[in-house]
Amino acid sequence: MTCEPLIDVKQAAAILNVGATKVKRMAQSGEVPAIQIGNRWKFRPSWLDKWLNSQVPSLGHPCSSQATEVQ
């Protein structure tokens, strides 16, 4: 069991950088991980972080041997 707090739609929207209405639609469709408590959608920040990371294609680690130093 985790002690991480649940956040509301407005807070999730700020994390995802989209509007609250968009977050509600994404939750209803199952696009983002969320739970519905009554008529309200709740999220855990770690769920959103994991989801965001899964949406961004890997660009490689910036410290890899192929990284170019800018001077």
N, CA, C and O atoms as a GROMACS GRO file, in nm:
protein
  284
    1MET      N    1   0.085  -0.119   0.000
    1MET     CA    2   0.000   0.000   0.000
    1MET      C    3   0.088   0.124   0.000
    1MET      O    4   0.190   0.130   0.069
    2THR      N    5   0.049   0.222  -0.077
    2THR     CA    6   0.129   0.344  -0.091
    2THR      C    7   0.069   0.458  -0.011
    2THR      O    8  -0.052   0.463   0.012
    3CYS      N    9   0.155   0.549   0.031
    3CYS     CA   10   0.109   0.667   0.103
    3CYS      C   11   0.099   0.788   0.011
    3CYS      O   12   0.069   0.898   0.056
    4GLU      N   13   0.124   0.767  -0.116
    4GLU     CA   14   0.119   0.878  -0.211
    4GLU      C   15  -0.024   0.930  -0.220
    4GLU      O   16  -0.117   0.852  -0.239
    5PRO      N   17  -0.043   1.060  -0.207
    5PRO     CA   18  -0.179   1.115  -0.210
    5PRO      C   19  -0.241   1.110  -0.349
    5PRO      O   20  -0.172   1.111  -0.451
    6LEU      N   21  -0.372   1.106  -0.349
    6LEU     CA   22  -0.446   1.119  -0.475
    6LEU      C   23  -0.459   1.267  -0.507
    6LEU      O   24  -0.474   1.349  -0.416
    7ILE      N   25  -0.453   1.300  -0.634
    7ILE     CA   26  -0.471   1.439  -0.675
    7ILE      C   27  -0.596   1.449  -0.762
    7ILE      O   28  -0.645   1.348  -0.814
    8ASP      N   29  -0.647   1.570  -0.776
    8ASP     CA   30  -0.771   1.590  -0.852
    8ASP      C   31  -0.741   1.624  -0.998
    8ASP      O   32  -0.626   1.631  -1.040
    9VAL      N   33  -0.847   1.646  -1.072
    9VAL     CA   34  -0.836   1.673  -1.216
    9VAL      C   35  -0.753   1.799  -1.243
    9VAL      O   36  -0.670   1.801  -1.333
   10LYS      N   37  -0.776   1.902  -1.165
   10LYS     CA   38  -0.704   2.028  -1.187
   10LYS      C   39  -0.553   2.009  -1.168
   10LYS      O   40  -0.473   2.061  -1.247
   11GLN      N   41  -0.514   1.935  -1.065
   11GLN     CA   42  -0.372   1.910  -1.041
   11GLN      C   43  -0.314   1.820  -1.150
   11GLN      O   44  -0.201   1.840  -1.194
   12ALA      N   45  -0.391   1.720  -1.192
   12ALA     CA   46  -0.345   1.632  -1.300
   12ALA      C   47  -0.327   1.711  -1.429
   12ALA      O   48  -0.232   1.688  -1.504
   13ALA      N   49  -0.419   1.804  -1.455
   13ALA     CA   50  -0.410   1.887  -1.575
   13ALA      C   51  -0.282   1.969  -1.574
   13ALA      O   52  -0.218   1.986  -1.678
   14ALA      N   53  -0.244   2.019  -1.458
   14ALA     CA   54  -0.120   2.097  -1.448
   14ALA      C   55   0.002   2.009  -1.477
   14ALA      O   56   0.095   2.053  -1.544
   15ILE      N   57   0.001   1.886  -1.428
   15ILE     CA   58   0.113   1.795  -1.453
   15ILE      C   59   0.122   1.760  -1.601
   15ILE      O   60   0.231   1.755  -1.657
   16LEU      N   61   0.006   1.736  -1.663
   16LEU     CA   62   0.004   1.695  -1.804
   16LEU      C   63   0.007   1.813  -1.900
   16LEU      O   64   0.020   1.795  -2.021
   17ASN      N   65  -0.006   1.934  -1.846
   17ASN     CA   66  -0.005   2.056  -1.928
   17ASN      C   67  -0.119   2.058  -2.031
   17ASN      O   68  -0.099   2.095  -2.146
   18VAL      N   69  -0.237   2.016  -1.986
   18VAL     CA   70  -0.358   2.021  -2.067
   18VAL      C   71  -0.471   2.074  -1.980
   18VAL      O   72  -0.453   2.092  -1.859
   19GLY      N   73  -0.585   2.099  -2.039
   19GLY     CA   74  -0.699   2.148  -1.964
   19GLY      C   75  -0.767   2.039  -1.882
   19GLY      O   76  -0.751   1.920  -1.909
   20ALA      N   77  -0.844   2.082  -1.782
   20ALA     CA   78  -0.914   1.989  -1.695
   20ALA      C   79  -1.015   1.904  -1.772
   20ALA      O   80  -1.030   1.785  -1.745
   21THR      N   81  -1.084   1.964  -1.869
   21THR     CA   82  -1.182   1.890  -1.949
   21THR      C   83  -1.113   1.778  -2.026
   21THR      O   84  -1.165   1.667  -2.036
   22LYS      N   85  -0.997   1.807  -2.081
   22LYS     CA   86  -0.919   1.706  -2.155
   22LYS      C   87  -0.879   1.591  -2.062
   22LYS      O   88  -0.887   1.474  -2.101
   23VAL      N   89  -0.836   1.624  -1.940
   23VAL     CA   90  -0.797   1.520  -1.845
   23VAL      C   91  -0.916   1.431  -1.812
   23VAL      O   92  -0.901   1.309  -1.805
   24LYS      N   93  -1.032   1.490  -1.791
   24LYS     CA   94  -1.153   1.411  -1.762
   24LYS      C   95  -1.184   1.315  -1.877
   24LYS      O   96  -1.214   1.198  -1.854
   25ARG      N   97  -1.176   1.365  -1.999
   25ARG     CA   98  -1.202   1.279  -2.116
   25ARG      C   99  -1.100   1.166  -2.125
   25ARG      O  100  -1.135   1.052  -2.156
   26MET      N  101  -0.974   1.198  -2.099
   26MET     CA  102  -0.868   1.098  -2.105
   26MET      C  103  -0.890   0.990  -1.997
   26MET      O  104  -0.866   0.872  -2.022
   27ALA      N  105  -0.934   1.032  -1.880
   27ALA     CA  106  -0.962   0.937  -1.772
   27ALA      C  107  -1.082   0.849  -1.807
   27ALA      O  108  -1.078   0.727  -1.788
   28GLN      N  109  -1.187   0.910  -1.858
   28GLN     CA  110  -1.308   0.836  -1.894
   28GLN      C  111  -1.280   0.732  -2.002
   28GLN      O  112  -1.337   0.623  -2.000
   29SER      N  113  -1.193   0.765  -2.095
   29SER     CA  114  -1.163   0.673  -2.206
   29SER      C  115  -1.058   0.568  -2.168
   29SER      O  116  -1.034   0.473  -2.242
   30GLY      N  117  -0.995   0.587  -2.051
   30GLY     CA  118  -0.891   0.493  -2.009
   30GLY      C  119  -0.754   0.526  -2.067
   30GLY      O  120  -0.661   0.446  -2.054
   31GLU      N  121  -0.742   0.641  -2.129
   31GLU     CA  122  -0.614   0.680  -2.190
   31GLU      C  123  -0.507   0.705  -2.084
   31GLU      O  124  -0.391   0.671  -2.105
   32VAL      N  125  -0.546   0.765  -1.972
   32VAL     CA  126  -0.453   0.786  -1.861
   32VAL      C  127  -0.500   0.706  -1.741
   32VAL      O  128  -0.620   0.684  -1.725
   33PRO      N  129  -0.408   0.661  -1.657
   33PRO     CA  130  -0.448   0.585  -1.539
   33PRO      C  131  -0.516   0.675  -1.437
   33PRO      O  132  -0.464   0.781  -1.400
   34ALA      N  133  -0.633   0.633  -1.392
   34ALA     CA  134  -0.711   0.711  -1.297
   34ALA      C  135  -0.810   0.620  -1.227
   34ALA      O  136  -0.837   0.509  -1.271
   35ILE      N  137  -0.864   0.669  -1.117
   35ILE     CA  138  -0.974   0.599  -1.051
   35ILE      C  139  -1.088   0.698  -1.034
   35ILE      O  140  -1.067   0.818  -1.016
   36GLN      N  141  -1.208   0.645  -1.039
   36GLN     CA  142  -1.326   0.729  -1.021
   36GLN      C  143  -1.382   0.701  -0.883
   36GLN      O  144  -1.411   0.586  -0.848
   37ILE      N  145  -1.397   0.805  -0.805
   37ILE     CA  146  -1.457   0.796  -0.672
   37ILE      C  147  -1.583   0.881  -0.677
   37ILE      O  148  -1.576   1.004  -0.679
   38GLY      N  149  -1.697   0.815  -0.678
   38GLY     CA  150  -1.822   0.888  -0.699
   38GLY      C  151  -1.822   0.943  -0.840
   38GLY      O  152  -1.805   0.869  -0.936
   39ASN      N  153  -1.840   1.074  -0.851
   39ASN     CA  154  -1.837   1.136  -0.984
   39ASN      C  155  -1.707   1.212  -1.009
   39ASN      O  156  -1.697   1.290  -1.103
   40ARG      N  157  -1.608   1.190  -0.925
   40ARG     CA  158  -1.481   1.260  -0.937
   40ARG      C  159  -1.369   1.165  -0.979
   40ARG      O  160  -1.365   1.049  -0.938
   41TRP      N  161  -1.279   1.217  -1.062
   41TRP     CA  162  -1.163   1.141  -1.106
   41TRP      C  163  -1.044   1.177  -1.019
   41TRP      O  164  -1.021   1.294  -0.989
   42LYS      N  165  -0.968   1.076  -0.979
   42LYS     CA  166  -0.848   1.096  -0.897
   42LYS      C  167  -0.730   1.026  -0.962
   42LYS      O  168  -0.745   0.928  -1.035
   43PHE      N  169  -0.613   1.080  -0.935
   43PHE     CA  170  -0.490   1.034  -0.998
   43PHE      C  171  -0.379   1.029  -0.893
   43PHE      O  172  -0.387   1.098  -0.791
   44ARG      N  173  -0.278   0.949  -0.919
   44ARG     CA  174  -0.155   0.954  -0.839
   44ARG      C  175  -0.048   1.015  -0.929
   44ARG      O  176  -0.035   0.977  -1.046
   45PRO      N  177   0.030   1.110  -0.876
   45PRO     CA  178   0.135   1.171  -0.959
   45PRO      C  179   0.228   1.068  -1.023
   45PRO      O  180   0.270   1.086  -1.137
   46SER      N  181   0.259   0.961  -0.951
   46SER     CA  182   0.349   0.859  -1.008
   46SER      C  183   0.286   0.789  -1.127
   46SER      O  184   0.356   0.751  -1.220
   47TRP      N  185   0.153   0.770  -1.125
   47TRP     CA  186   0.084   0.711  -1.240
   47TRP      C  187   0.101   0.800  -1.362
   47TRP      O  188   0.131   0.753  -1.472
   48LEU      N  189   0.082   0.931  -1.341
   48LEU     CA  190   0.090   1.026  -1.453
   48LEU      C  191   0.234   1.035  -1.505
   48LEU      O  192   0.256   1.043  -1.626
   49ASP      N  193   0.330   1.034  -1.414
   49ASP     CA  194   0.470   1.040  -1.454
   49ASP      C  195   0.506   0.917  -1.538
   49ASP      O  196   0.571   0.929  -1.642
   50LYS      N  197   0.464   0.801  -1.493
   50LYS     CA  198   0.492   0.678  -1.567
   50LYS      C  199   0.423   0.682  -1.704
   50LYS      O  200   0.482   0.642  -1.804
   51TRP      N  201   0.300   0.731  -1.708
   51TRP     CA  202   0.226   0.740  -1.834
   51TRP      C  203   0.296   0.837  -1.929
   51TRP      O  204   0.313   0.807  -2.047
   52LEU      N  205   0.336   0.954  -1.878
   52LEU     CA  206   0.406   1.052  -1.961
   52LEU      C  207   0.533   0.993  -2.020
   52LEU      O  208   0.561   1.009  -2.139
   53ASN      N  209   0.610   0.924  -1.937
   53ASN     CA  210   0.735   0.863  -1.986
   53ASN      C  211   0.709   0.759  -2.093
   53ASN      O  212   0.792   0.741  -2.183
   54SER      N  213   0.596   0.692  -2.086
   54SER     CA  214   0.564   0.591  -2.187
   54SER      C  215   0.520   0.655  -2.319
   54SER      O  216   0.519   0.588  -2.422
   55GLN      N  217   0.484   0.782  -2.316
   55GLN     CA  218   0.437   0.852  -2.436
   55GLN      C  219   0.549   0.916  -2.515
   55GLN      O  220   0.532   0.949  -2.632
   56VAL      N  221   0.664   0.936  -2.452
   56VAL     CA  222   0.777   1.005  -2.515
   56VAL      C  223   0.875   0.902  -2.570
   56VAL      O  224   0.922   0.817  -2.494
   57PRO      N  225   0.906   0.909  -2.699
   57PRO     CA  226   1.003   0.814  -2.753
   57PRO      C  227   1.140   0.835  -2.689
   57PRO      O  228   1.179   0.948  -2.661
   58SER      N  229   1.210   0.728  -2.667
   58SER     CA  230   1.342   0.736  -2.604
   58SER      C  231   1.440   0.804  -2.698
   58SER      O  232   1.451   0.767  -2.815
   59LEU      N  233   1.508   0.903  -2.647
   59LEU     CA  234   1.607   0.976  -2.727
   59LEU      C  235   1.749   0.938  -2.687
   59LEU      O  236   1.846   0.996  -2.735
   60GLY      N  237   1.761   0.841  -2.600
   60GLY     CA  238   1.893   0.802  -2.553
   60GLY      C  239   1.934   0.885  -2.434
   60GLY      O  240   1.879   0.992  -2.408
   61HIS      N  241   2.029   0.836  -2.363
   61HIS     CA  242   2.077   0.905  -2.244
   61HIS      C  243   2.171   1.018  -2.286
   61HIS      O  244   2.258   0.996  -2.370
   62PRO      N  245   2.155   1.138  -2.230
   62PRO     CA  246   2.239   1.252  -2.271
   62PRO      C  247   2.387   1.233  -2.239
   62PRO      O  248   2.472   1.304  -2.293
   63CYS      N  249   2.419   1.139  -2.152
   63CYS     CA  250   2.559   1.116  -2.117
   63CYS      C  251   2.620   1.002  -2.196
   63CYS      O  252   2.730   0.956  -2.166
   64SER      N  253   2.548   0.956  -2.298
   64SER     CA  254   2.600   0.844  -2.376
   64SER      C  255   2.722   0.888  -2.456
   64SER      O  256   2.750   1.007  -2.469
   65SER      N  257   2.794   0.792  -2.509
   65SER     CA  258   2.917   0.821  -2.582
   65SER      C  259   2.890   0.897  -2.712
   65SER      O  260   2.983   0.955  -2.768
   66GLN      N  261   2.766   0.897  -2.759
   66GLN     CA  262   2.734   0.967  -2.883
   66GLN      C  263   2.688   1.110  -2.859
   66GLN      O  264   2.661   1.184  -2.954
   67ALA      N  265   2.678   1.150  -2.734
   67ALA     CA  266   2.638   1.286  -2.703
   67ALA      C  267   2.750   1.381  -2.743
   67ALA      O  268   2.868   1.349  -2.728
   68THR      N  269   2.714   1.497  -2.793
   68THR     CA  270   2.811   1.596  -2.836
   68THR      C  271   2.813   1.712  -2.738
   68THR      O  272   2.708   1.767  -2.705
   69GLU      N  273   2.930   1.748  -2.691
   69GLU     CA  274   2.942   1.858  -2.597
   69GLU      C  275   2.938   1.990  -2.674
   69GLU      O  276   3.004   2.005  -2.777
   70VAL      N  277   2.861   2.083  -2.622
   70VAL     CA  278   2.850   2.215  -2.683
   70VAL      C  279   2.937   2.311  -2.604
   70VAL      O  280   2.928   2.317  -2.481
   71GLN      N  281   3.023   2.386  -2.676
   71GLN     CA  282   3.112   2.480  -2.607
   71GLN      C  283   3.082   2.621  -2.646
   71GLN      O  284   3.147   2.714  -2.598
   0.00000   0.00000   0.00000
